[in-house]
């Protein structure tokens, strides 16, 4: 089981990865459903 510090590092890494995904298309506006799909795909390990 990860320690609290490891969990925080994982959360920060996930946030950074998602920022990079969003920066690929800065003009795009995402709906709540699209954000959910992106996050689900990220968690599932699917390539977007």
DONU-713674 format. One line per 5 residues: for each residue x, y, z of N, C-alpha, C, CB. Coordinates in Angstrom, 2 decimals. Glycine has a CB too. Layout:
REM residues N
X Y Z X Y Z X Y Z X Y Z  ...
END
This chain:
REM residues 48
0.85 -1.18 0.00 0.00 0.00 0.00 0.90 1.24 0.00 -0.97 0.00 1.23  0.60 2.20 -0.90 1.44 3.39 -0.97 1.33 4.25 0.30 1.07 4.23 -2.19  2.42 4.92 0.61 2.40 5.85 1.73 1.65 7.12 1.32 3.86 6.20 2.19  1.38 7.98 2.28 0.68 9.23 1.99 1.47 10.07 0.99 0.44 10.03 3.29  2.78 10.15 1.15 3.61 10.93 0.22 3.59 10.33 -1.17 5.05 10.99 0.73
3.60 9.01 -1.28 3.52 8.36 -2.59 2.18 8.65 -3.26 3.73 6.84 -2.46  1.10 8.63 -2.48 -0.23 8.95 -3.03 -0.26 10.39 -3.55 -1.32 8.75 -1.95  0.32 11.30 -2.81 0.36 12.69 -3.26 1.15 12.83 -4.55 0.95 13.59 -2.17  2.28 12.13 -4.64 3.09 12.16 -5.85 2.32 11.61 -7.04 4.38 11.37 -5.65  1.56 10.55 -6.83 0.76 9.94 -7.89 -0.32 10.93 -8.35 0.11 8.62 -7.40
-0.97 11.60 -7.40 -2.00 12.57 -7.75 -1.42 13.74 -8.55 -2.69 13.10 -6.48  -0.25 14.20 -8.15 0.39 15.30 -8.86 0.78 14.87 -10.27 1.62 15.79 -8.10  1.28 13.66 -10.41 1.66 13.15 -11.73 0.44 13.05 -12.63 2.36 11.78 -11.60  -0.67 12.57 -12.08 -1.89 12.46 -12.86 -2.36 13.84 -13.32 -3.00 11.76 -12.05  -2.34 14.81 -12.41 -2.76 16.17 -12.77 -1.87 16.73 -13.87 -2.72 17.09 -11.53
-0.57 16.50 -13.76 0.36 16.99 -14.78 0.09 16.33 -16.13 1.82 16.74 -14.35  -0.13 15.02 -16.12 -0.45 14.31 -17.37 -1.71 14.85 -18.01 -0.59 12.81 -17.10  -2.74 15.11 -17.21 -3.99 15.64 -17.75 -3.79 17.05 -18.31 -5.09 15.65 -16.67  -3.01 17.86 -17.65 -2.70 19.20 -18.17 -2.05 19.08 -19.54 -1.78 19.98 -17.20  -1.12 18.16 -19.69 -0.45 17.97 -20.99 -1.44 17.55 -22.07 0.66 16.94 -20.86
-2.40 16.71 -21.71 -3.43 16.31 -22.67 -4.24 17.54 -23.11 -4.37 15.23 -22.05  -4.64 18.37 -22.15 -5.44 19.55 -22.48 -4.64 20.58 -23.28 -5.96 20.20 -21.20  -3.36 20.68 -23.04 -2.52 21.66 -23.75 -2.28 21.28 -25.20 -1.20 21.82 -23.05  -2.53 20.04 -25.56 -2.33 19.62 -26.96 -3.27 20.37 -27.90 -2.56 18.11 -27.10  -4.41 20.80 -27.40 -5.39 21.53 -28.21 -5.97 22.67 -27.37 -6.52 20.57 -28.72
-5.21 23.76 -27.20 -5.62 24.82 -26.28 -6.92 25.54 -26.65 -4.54 25.83 -26.18  -7.32 25.50 -27.91 -8.55 26.17 -28.31 -9.80 25.34 -28.02 -8.50 26.49 -29.78  -9.62 24.07 -27.71 -10.74 23.16 -27.49 -11.41 23.47 -26.16 -10.28 21.69 -27.52  -12.73 23.47 -26.18 -13.53 23.60 -24.97 -14.13 22.23 -24.69 -14.64 24.69 -25.12  -13.99 21.75 -23.47 -14.45 20.42 -23.11 -15.76 20.50 -22.33 -13.38 19.69 -22.29
-16.67 19.60 -22.67 -17.88 19.46 -21.87 -17.55 18.59 -20.66 -19.06 18.84 -22.72  -18.46 18.59 -19.70 -18.26 17.73 -18.53 -18.15 16.27 -18.95 -19.41 17.91 -17.51  -18.95 15.86 -19.91 -18.91 14.46 -20.39 -17.57 14.14 -21.04 -20.06 14.20 -21.38  -17.03 15.09 -21.82 -15.73 14.86 -22.46 -14.62 14.78 -21.42 -15.43 15.98 -23.46  -14.68 15.63 -20.40 -13.67 15.57 -19.33 -13.74 14.23 -18.62 -13.89 16.72 -18.33
-14.94 13.76 -18.35 -15.11 12.46 -17.70 -14.52 11.36 -18.57 -16.60 12.19 -17.42  -14.79 11.41 -19.88 -14.24 10.41 -20.80 -12.72 10.42 -20.80 -14.76 10.65 -22.23  -12.13 11.62 -20.84 -10.67 11.74 -20.83 -10.08 11.17 -19.54 -10.26 13.21 -20.99  -10.69 11.51 -18.42 -10.18 11.02 -17.14 -10.36 9.51 -17.03 -10.90 11.73 -15.97  -11.52 9.01 -17.45 -11.74 7.55 -17.45 -10.73 6.84 -18.33 -13.16 7.23 -17.94
-10.47 7.40 -19.52 -9.50 6.79 -20.43 -8.10 6.83 -19.82 -9.50 7.52 -21.80  -7.76 7.94 -19.20 -6.45 8.06 -18.56 -6.29 6.98 -17.48 -6.27 9.47 -17.94  -7.30 6.86 -16.63 -7.24 5.89 -15.55 -7.18 4.46 -16.08 -8.44 6.06 -14.63  -7.91 4.22 -17.16 -7.94 2.88 -17.76 -6.67 2.56 -18.55 -9.15 2.74 -18.66  -5.88 3.61 -18.81 -4.64 3.41 -19.57 -4.83 3.44 -21.06 -4.03 2.11 -19.18
-5.96 3.97 -21.53 -6.20 4.06 -22.95 -5.54 5.29 -23.52 -7.69 4.07 -23.24  -5.11 5.21 -24.77 -4.48 6.36 -25.41 -5.54 7.24 -26.02 -3.47 5.91 -26.48  -5.45 8.55 -25.76 -6.39 9.52 -26.33 -5.77 10.23 -27.48 -6.85 10.52 -25.28
END
